[in-house]
Amino acid sequence: MPRFFVNASQIDTERGTVSLVGADAHHIARSLRMAVGERITVCDAEREYLCVLDAFDDEREVTARITESREVSTEPPFRAHLYQALPKGDKLDSIIQKAVECGVSNVTPFESAHCIVRIKPEAEEKKTERRRRIALEAAKQCGRGTVPEVVPSVSFSEAVSEASKADLALFCYEGEGTQPLRTVLSSFAASHDDKVLPEISLMIGSEGGFSPDEAERAAAAGMIPVGLGRRILRTETAAAFVLSCLVYEWEL
């Protein structure tokens, strides 16, 4: 069943209808070629609405009638913030897609010492818009209740400053001085109030990993250097791997 994300203002609870406009209306009417009586799912981050298409106003607006409303049940019991060093080529597209499927809440690309790709301010707006579309499509495909946010790229210092504010700040590092990820997650889960949604950040390096200086700066900011096992993971694998470990610890 096609899934769409809307703002709360688009839902009329008194009339029991949802208004879909702009690109969503065009997608329903033209791309999907749907008709009155067909069913869609609509989410507003807190609730999920099963709807029947009720009326079409050309491609400008589609009105759907709500037949069932329920709480969103597909979001993980944690908020994961991914800080991903800029990789080469189109790897970030796949990283964002898989991270959304694994339950990430938001994604912040950043530039580190070993990145080959560098931030180009003149192209950042266009790149961020594209990355947000990838997150949106991934959220629709996997049945998320909300669309994870993708923000413009930042510097390493900015990434560490933000990531270190989380309840659990993981700095994924293949160098010395790390703790096993399993040990850190188990210890945190045992001590954290399970009634409070934990905020967890994870920083992943680029193809060349992090420099020793960056590892020291992250540790000084309060992040925990963690190892991801006996094998060195590619940058396009690491984020989904860590997020899967979070899902295993808190959700499965």
N, C-alpha and C positions, 0 to 999 in steps of 0.2 A: 504494500500500500504506500503510495507516495507520501513523503513527510515534508512538512513545511514549518519554518520557525517564524513567529510573529511577536509583536509587542503586545503587552497587556491591553493597550488602548484599542487594538483591533478586535478585541473580543467583547461582544455585547452580551453580558450574562443575563440581563433581563429578557432580551429577545431570544437568547440561546443561539446566537449566530456568530460567525467569524468572517471578517472582511479581509480578503487577500488582494493586494494591489501591486502595481509596478511589475517587476520582473517575475514575481510569483504568479500573478494573474496571467501574464503572457505565456509563462511556461505551462500552466494548466491548460490554457485555451489553444495555444499553437503547437508547442513542442509535444505535449502529451496527448493533445486532441481529446481531452476528457469532455464528458457531457453531464448534464443534470442527472442526478441520481447515482453517480459514481462516488466512491468513498476515498477520503484522504485522512491523514493524521496531521494534527497541528499541535505545536508545542510553544509554550511561552516561558520556558525555563523552570517553572514550578509545577505546571500541570500539563497533561497530555489529553487532547480532545479528539475523539473519533467523530468524524463529520461526513455529511452527505452534501454534495454540491447541489445548490439550490437555485442560483441565478447567475447569469453572465451579463456584464455590461461591456460588450465588445472585448477588448483586451485590457481595459482600464481597471476593472474590478470584478472579482468573483466572490459571491457570497455563499457560505457553506452553513448548513444547519448542524448544530451539535447534537449528537445522539448519545454520547457517553463521555464522562469526564473522570479522570483518575490522576492520582499523584504520579509524577515521573519516577520510574523505578530502575532506570538504566544508568543513573549516574553513580560513580564509585563513592565509597564512604571516606573519601579523602579529597583534598584539592592539591593536585600535582602541578607544579610550575616548572616547565622545561626551559632551561637556558642552553641553547644549542650554538656552538661555534660555527661560523659560516663554512660550509663545505664546498667542494668544487662542483661545477656543473649544476645539474638539476636534482642533486641528492636531497636538498632541503625539502623539495616537494614531497618525496616519499617519506622523509622523516616526519613531516607534519601530518601526513595522511595516517601513518601507522600509529603515531602518538595519540591522535584523536581517537582511533579505534581502541587504543589501550587505556583511555580514560583521562588524558591530560586535560587540565583546565585552561591553561594558556601557554603560549610559546613566545619566547624572546630570543631572536637571533643576536649573536654578538660577535665582535671581532677580537681575536686573540693573537698572540705573538706568532704562532705557527700557521695562521690562516693564509692561504694563497689568495683567496677572494677577499677583497677589501670593500668597506662601505663606500658607496658612491651616492652622496646626498641627492644629486639630481635625479637618480633612478629609484630612490628608496620608496617614494610614494607608490609608484607603479608596481614595484616588487611586492610591497606589503599588501596591496589590493589583490594581487594574484594569489598570494599565500593565504589570504583570508577566504578566497573562493574555494581553495583546496580544502581548507578546514570545514567550510560549510558543506561541501559535497560529501566529505568523509563523515560528518556528523549525521547527515541524512541517511547515508548508506548503512551505517552501523546502528542506527536507532538511538542516538544520543538524545537526551532531554534538553540540552542546551548546546550552543555553538561555542567551542573554545576560542578564546581571543588570540590573535596573532598581532604583535606590536612591531613597530619599526625597529631596525637593528640598533644596538647600543655598543658602547665600548666595553672592554673587559672589566674596567673599574666599576662602571655603572651596573653591569651584570652581577658582580660580586656583592656590591652594596645592597641590591634588591634581594638577591637570592639568600643572603645571610639572615634576612629578617624572618624567614620561615621557622616553624616549630622544629622542623628537621631539615637541615641544609646539607645535601650530599654533593661532594665534589668528587666526581668519578675520575680516578687517576691510576695510571699503570706504573707509577714510580714507587719509591720506597716510602715507608711511614704510613701505609694505609691500613684500615681495618676491613675485615670481610663484610660485604654488604649484608649478608644474612645476620651476622652478629649485631650490627647496628640497628637493623630493622626490628629484630626480636626484642632488643633492649628497649627501644623507643616504644614499641607497641605495648610492652608490659608496664611501662611507667606512665603512659599517656592516658588521660581520661577518655574512655571510649564513648562518652556522651558528647564529646566535642569533636567536630570535624577537623582532623589534623591538616595543617598546611605544610606541604613537603616540596622542597625545591631540589632540582638536580641539574648539575652543570656537566655538559658533555663537550669534550674538545673536538677539534677538527682532525683531519687526516694525520697531522703531525703531533697530535696530543697537546698537552700543556707543557710549558717550560717550568723548570724547578722554581724560578722566581714567582710565576703565577700560582704554583701550588702553595708556596709560602704565604703569599698575599691572601689566598683564599682561607688558609688555616688561621691566619692572624685575624681575619674577619669573623671567625667563629664557625666556618664550614667544616664538615667532617670529611677528610679524605677517605674514600672507600675504593676497594678493589672489586672487580667484577668477575673474579674467578681466575683460573689458570691460563686461559687463552686471551689474547688481545683481540677485542672486538673492533670491527670497523665503525667509523663514526655513524654511518647510516643504520647500524644494528644496535648500538649501545642504548639509545633512548627507549626503544621498544622493549629491550631486555630489562632495563631497570623498572619501567612502568609495569611490566608483566610480573616482576617480583613484588611490587607494591600490591597489585591485584591479588596475588597469591596470599600475601600476608594479611590483607584486610578484607578481602571480598569472597574468596573461594572457600 
